[in-house]
Amino acid sequence: MILGICGSSRRDSNAQFLLDRALHGARQCGYETSSISVREKRIMPCEGCARCGLDIQRCKLDDDMQSIYNALMNCSGLIVSTPVYFGGITGQMKTLLDRTLLLSRIGRRMANKVGGVICVGKRGGHEFAGLSTMNVMNLQGMILPGNASVHVFADEPGSVRGNRDSLARAEDLGRRIAELCASLSPE
Ligand SMILES: Cc1cc2nc3c(=O)[nH]c(=O)nc-3n(C[C@H](O)[C@H](O)[C@H](O)COP(=O)(O)O)c2cc1C
């Protein structure tokens, strides 16, 4: 299964639209997909208690991350799609990624999963947003294909719909994630 997570809380989100196309690409390669958006989720910030993996095997914060942990552990590929906010990722996405600390501390549960990133912004900051997300994936022991971060320029809600080149690049990322998953774990 290839999981997509969208970091936008906006209706008619460009990041969600691009993610949907990437997941479509993964399905073309025979993978099942699943999608999560921070928009519908209640995710509290990591408190840095550093107890996870020591005296407790779960996060003590009882919120929607509990089901997201299951989705993350069950996927073989992960595509993170986020708007660029002030030259970085959205606060909601950063909060979610911080909470994945649990998964490394209970036995490197994200290791060897395949990762990719989509960053969409009006005019700049995509590089840092992409690099910071790929950094989390690298630190989690994940495997990234070449050109793992796709950068798209769009601003108005839903405006990316008219950008065929951007949609094609998102779809191609989904296919490449699926192909790498398949080559790592042939059926
Ligand atoms: C708080 C905030 C900060 C933003 N900062 C940037 C930025 O630094 N660079 C940029 O190119 N776009 C920036 N934008 C524009 C969004 O990235 C852009 O509208 C994007 O398409 C939103 O994606 P969404 O439709 O998935 O929410 C910002 C938007 C908001 C609301």
Ligand as a Chemical Component Dictionary entry (heavy atoms), coordinates in Angstrom:
data_LIG
# 
_chem_comp.id                   LIG 
_chem_comp.type                 NON-POLYMER 
_chem_comp.pdbx_formal_charge   0 
_chem_comp.three_letter_code    LIG 
# 
loop_
_chem_comp_atom.comp_id 
_chem_comp_atom.atom_id 
_chem_comp_atom.alt_atom_id 
_chem_comp_atom.type_symbol 
_chem_comp_atom.charge 
_chem_comp_atom.model_Cartn_x 
_chem_comp_atom.model_Cartn_y 
_chem_comp_atom.model_Cartn_z 
_chem_comp_atom.pdbx_ordinal 
LIG C1  C1  C 0 0.754  31.340 5.795  1  
LIG C2  C2  C 0 1.132  31.171 4.344  2  
LIG C3  C3  C 0 2.459  31.259 3.988  3  
LIG C4  C4  C 0 2.854  31.080 2.661  4  
LIG N1  N1  N 0 4.173  31.152 2.350  5  
LIG C5  C5  C 0 4.562  30.911 1.076  6  
LIG C6  C6  C 0 5.955  30.905 0.744  7  
LIG O1  O1  O 0 6.841  31.108 1.560  8  
LIG N2  N2  N 0 6.290  30.650 -0.543 9  
LIG C7  C7  C 0 5.361  30.405 -1.511 10 
LIG O2  O2  O 0 5.739  30.184 -2.658 11 
LIG N3  N3  N 0 4.037  30.384 -1.222 12 
LIG C8  C8  C 0 3.619  30.617 0.046  13 
LIG N4  N4  N 0 2.276  30.587 0.372  14 
LIG C9  C9  C 0 1.296  30.252 -0.686 15 
LIG C10 C10 C 0 0.865  28.771 -0.671 16 
LIG O3  O3  O 0 1.982  27.907 -0.615 17 
LIG C11 C11 C 0 0.065  28.465 -1.937 18 
LIG O4  O4  O 0 -1.128 29.228 -1.939 19 
LIG C12 C12 C 0 -0.270 26.995 -2.109 20 
LIG O5  O5  O 0 -0.826 26.791 -3.394 21 
LIG C13 C13 C 0 -1.252 26.515 -1.053 22 
LIG O6  O6  O 0 -1.471 25.138 -1.212 23 
LIG P1  P1  P 0 -2.882 24.458 -0.811 24 
LIG O7  O7  O 0 -3.912 24.930 -1.841 25 
LIG O8  O8  O 0 -2.630 22.999 -0.923 26 
LIG O9  O9  O 0 -3.222 24.893 0.570  27 
LIG C14 C14 C 0 1.866  30.806 1.666  28 
LIG C15 C15 C 0 0.514  30.732 2.044  29 
LIG C16 C16 C 0 0.144  30.918 3.365  30 
LIG C17 C17 C 0 -1.313 30.811 3.756  31 
# 
loop_
_chem_comp_bond.comp_id 
_chem_comp_bond.atom_id_1 
_chem_comp_bond.atom_id_2 
_chem_comp_bond.value_order 
_chem_comp_bond.pdbx_ordinal 
LIG C1  C2  SING 1  
LIG C2  C3  SING 2  
LIG C2  C16 DOUB 3  
LIG C3  C4  DOUB 4  
LIG C4  N1  SING 5  
LIG C4  C14 SING 6  
LIG N1  C5  DOUB 7  
LIG C5  C6  SING 8  
LIG C5  C8  SING 9  
LIG C6  O1  DOUB 10 
LIG C6  N2  SING 11 
LIG N2  C7  SING 12 
LIG C7  O2  DOUB 13 
LIG C7  N3  SING 14 
LIG N3  C8  DOUB 15 
LIG C8  N4  SING 16 
LIG N4  C9  SING 17 
LIG N4  C14 SING 18 
LIG C9  C10 SING 19 
LIG C10 O3  SING 20 
LIG C10 C11 SING 21 
LIG C11 O4  SING 22 
LIG C11 C12 SING 23 
LIG C12 O5  SING 24 
LIG C12 C13 SING 25 
LIG C13 O6  SING 26 
LIG O6  P1  SING 27 
LIG P1  O7  DOUB 28 
LIG P1  O8  SING 29 
LIG P1  O9  SING 30 
LIG C14 C15 DOUB 31 
LIG C15 C16 SING 32 
LIG C16 C17 SING 33 
# 
